[in-house]
Amino acid sequence: MIYKEYPIKVEGSTDKAYLSTYLISHSDEINIRKRPLIIICPGGGYCFVSEREAEMLAMQWLALGYHAAVLYYSVEPAVYPTALLELATAVKMMKEHAEEWYIDADKILVEGSSAGGHLAASYGMFWNKEFIAKKLGTSSDMLRPAGMILNYPVITSGEYAHDDSFRSLLAGNYEEMKAEMSLENQVSADTPPAFIWHTNEDGLVPAENSLLLALAMRKQGIPVELHLYAKGGHGLSLADDRTNGMDGWGNVKECQSWMTLADTWMKEVILS
């Protein structure tokens, strides 16, 4: 494995923003010339970046044969669109180095948990906005994602909102921009396919966030796979002992199948 940390700097970035890459070393003994890559955006309500939803997820994707990277994006006092531009910068970097790092440039996905799911989904909605390509000095085609993996994501700023996430993301622009950041209303024909999972017992980010997004994607005819687990609270990550919380709340057997299901979805929808 090739592990390296790269500073990520855009207008408004904090000094803590960086990308950690976890790249499977190329071998002439293995009949794989290039691999898909998943860029992971941990959660944290846009006020911190959760370690529980970062490296351990990357390790599991590596074990399944994918390249992975973790974006430690800027949080408050940084405001929108800083984190979005940082994610776009990460995608651009991976595509620019695709040949060197044996990455399949057409199979780069964004993954996010909770507020990181909002960031990943925001990228899925806004990747082709002119201002992003202009800020990064590139074309929108260079920034196109292949898909989204969304773990109990923050999506809506409406009735079922996790309001604290939107207030941290937008700060003084909260009232002006919260409707625009309600992502179920931003789905278009250019939104990539998505794998989404949530829990019915999530008391922090209600499952309606995922349901609203899945319904919006379905209306647009965009492939979407949604799993709603009966058990489990918010922020489960792998939902087992590897990412269990300090007080032992994060081990939920019923939810541990999600990554196997996501891997199957990858093979059937993204890689086929």
N, C-alpha and C positions, 0 to 999 in steps of 0.2 A: 504494500500500500504506500502511496505517495501522499503524505500529509504536509500541508503548508498553509500558513495564514497570510492573507492579502488585505491590506488596508483598503477600505471602500470610502471614497470621499466624493461627495457631491455638495452642492450649495446647501448649507444648513446641517450637514453631518456633524455629529459629535465625535470626539476623539476616540470613542470606543467602538466605532463601526468597522467591522472587518468580516471577511469571508474565510471560513476554514474549509479546505478541500480534502476529501477522502477519496482518492482515485486508485482504482485497482491497477497494480503494475501490469504493464503489457508483457506477454510472454509468447514467443514464437512456438511454444509447445502447446498452446491453447488456440483452438480454431475460432477465436473471436477477434475481429479486427477493431471493432469499436463498440462501445456500450452506451446505453441510455444514462442520463444523469438526472438526479433529483436534487433541487435546491430547497433546503428546509428552512422555514421561517418559524422559530419557536413562538409560543404565546407569551403573555405577560401584560395584557391590557394596555399596550402601548406605553407602559410606564417602567417596565423592565423586560428582560429577555430570559425566559425560563430555561435553565440548564437541563431540566427533566425532559424537555421536548426538543433537545438538540442532538448532542453527540450519540446518545444511545439509539435514536432513530437512524442516524447515519450508519451506525455499525450494523444494524439489521438489514438495511438496504444493501450494504456491501456483501453481507453473507448470502444475499439472494442474487448477487451477480451484477448489481448496478453500481455506477459511480454515484457519489453523494457529495453534497456541500452544505454547510450550515451558514446562514447569513445572520450575523449578530448586528442587526440594524439599529439605527438611531431611534431612541424613544424620547419622551418628554424630557427637556423642553423643546426638542425638535418637533416640528409639526408637518402635516401633509403639505407637499408631496415628497418630503425628504426620504422616508423609508421606501416609498414606491420607486423613486429614482435610484436608490441603492440596489434594490432588487433588479431593476433593469440593467444597472451596471454589472451586476453579477452574471446575468444571462449573457450580456454582450461579451464579457470576459471569457466565459466558457465557450462561446461560439468562436471567438477569435483564436482560442488555443485548442480547438477541437481536434485538429489533425495531430498536433504534438502530444496531446493527452489521451488520444484514442477515444474521444467522445463522439457519439452520434449526434451531430449538431441539430438534426431534425427531431430528436427525441429528448429534449430537455424539458422537464416538468417542474412546476413549483408546488411545494407542499407547505401547509401551514396548520398550526394548532391554535384554536381560540382566536385571539387578536392577530396572531400570525396567520391564521386562516383568512382573516379579513384582508391582510396584506397580500397573501397569495391570490385570493379571489379578486382583489382590486387589480392586481396585475393581469389576471385573466380577462377582466373587463376593459382595462384602459391601455393595454400594451401598445395599441396602434394609434394612440393619441399623438398628434403632431408635436406637442410640446415636449414629450418624452424623447423622441428621436432627435429633436433639435437640441435639447439640453445635452445629450450624449454624443452629438456629432455623428450620427449614424442614420440608418434607414429603419423604418418600422419592421420591414421583413427580417432584419437582423435580430429583432427583439421578440419575435413570435414564439410563444410557448406551445408545447405539444399537448399539455394537459395540466390538470390541477388535482391534487390530493388534499382534501380538506377535512381536518379532524376537529369535530365539534366547533365549527367556525362561528365567529361573530360575523353576521351578514347585515341584519336590518337595523335601521335607526328608528323604526316605528314602534308599534305596540310591544314587541318582544325584544327590544333593544337591550344590550349591555351598555348602558349609557356612559359608564365611566370610560370605556374604551374610546368612544367617540369624543368625549370631552378631552381626553389626553391627546388624541390624534389631531384634533382641530383647534383646541384652545380658544383663542379669541374669535375664530371663524366658525365656532360651533353652530350657532343659529343659522348662519348664512349657508353652510356647506353640508349640514347633516343629512339633508334629503338626497344630495348628490352621492353621498357615501353609503346610502342604503342600497346595497348591491343587487338585491333582487329586481331593482328597477333599471339596472344597467346592462342586463344581458342582451347580447346582440348576436348576429350571425357569425361574428368573428370571435365569440367566446369559445375557448377550447373545451373538450370533454372533461368531465369531472367524476372523481370517486369521492363520495362524502359519507362520513359516519358521525353519529351522534347518539346520545343516550336519552331515553324518555325521562329519566330522573334528574337530568341536569337542571339544577336550580339556579345556576349563575347565568348561563347562556342558554335560554330555552331552545328545545329541539325545533321549534318553529323557524328558527334562523335557517337551518338546513332544509326544512320542508319548503319554505318560501323560495329558496334558490333553486331547488330541484324542480319545483313547479314552473318557475320562470324559464328554466332551461328546456324543460319538456315542451313548453309552448313554442319555443323557438326551434324545436326539432334537433337540439344538441344532445349527443349521448351523455347520459348521467346515470350513475349507479349510486343509490342511497341505501344505507343500512342504519336502521334505528333499533338500537339495543334496548331491551326492557330495563335492565339494571345498570347502575353506575352513575356517579356524579360527574362533575366537570373536571377537565384537566388530567385525564387518565394516562396520556402518553401511550406506552406499550400495554398498560393495564395489568402488569405483573410485577414481580419482585424487583426486576431490573430497574424500574423507574418508580417504585413505590414511594409515596410521600413519607416524611419523617414520622408522622403519626399513624402510618399504616393504612391509610384510606384508599390508596391507589391500586390495589390488587383486586381486580374484578374478573373472575374467570370467564364470565359470559361475554366479555368484550375482547378477549385475547385473540380472537380469530380475525380481527380487522386487517392486519397486515398481510395475512395469507390471502384474504379476499382482494386486497388492493393489488397484490402481485398477480393474481389471476386476471383482474381487470386490466392491468398493464399489458399482459401478454395477449389478451383478446381484443382490446380496443386500441391501444397505442402502438404495439409492436407487430401486429398482424398485417 
